[in-house]
Amino acid sequence: MTMRKRYIKWLPDLTNIKVPKIFVECDEYKWDSSESWYNQFDRVLCRQPWWEHVFASRPYKTIGVQMRKKEKSWEKIPVFKWSVREHAFPTRKDMKKERKHVVFMGAVTRRGYTDRKMIRVKYRNQIVFNKCFGYRYWLTLYGASAAICPTESNYGGFVPAKLFEYLASGTAVITNCDLVRYGIPELEPFVIKYKTIAHLGKILKMDFKPYHNKAIDAMRNHTHKVRYRELFG
């Protein structure tokens, strides 16, 4: 099970379930890991491996003292790394498509997305901003020359789950995420790093072809099936 907020109004009786019961929390800022609610599970994991970055990215006045305390309670909880579903990888037909445009997938205008808003204002003529879902989402990635994946999130600096999807799709990935600190150094060679929004402008002038389909084989070590084998042994 994952995301406690889904079970606020309803939770099945788990006492008679004899297989290992594992819970993965994604909303650490909402809950304290020591709460008795989590005691019904054999193992509790979280999604965030590097908390110093989260704490440093938001002042107290932004998130509040209580929220920071809740996050801090997860520092020593083991991490369950993100992964990508098996059918996310492009087919041979998909890989033959012409790749064009640099795309930015997802929300830009939500609270906390300061960098994303600046990127859209500064590079709106160089980046295609697209918010699509389902099969269209994957078709867009299969046809993209590059995809921008900032670490900025609504509630601080997290490793983006989309990073895994972008790399698996075969597009070039432009990110400011420190993958070494996030425990996935093996993916560093497959991404193009930008340091500042101004530096991003230079990156956008690159030839992205050397990065196309480069990470696909490596991402097969980060599928849901692989992750579950790591979890259950």
Secondary structure by P-SEA (a helix, b strand, c coil): cccccccccccccccccccbbbbbbcccccccccccccccccbbbbcccccaaaaaacccccccaaaaaaaaaacccccbbbbbcccccccccccccccbbbbbccccccccaaaaaaaaaaccccbbbbbbccaaaaaaaaaccbbbbbcccccccccccaaaaaaaaccbbbbcccccccccccccccbbbbccaaaaaaaaaccccccccccccccccccaaaaaaaaac
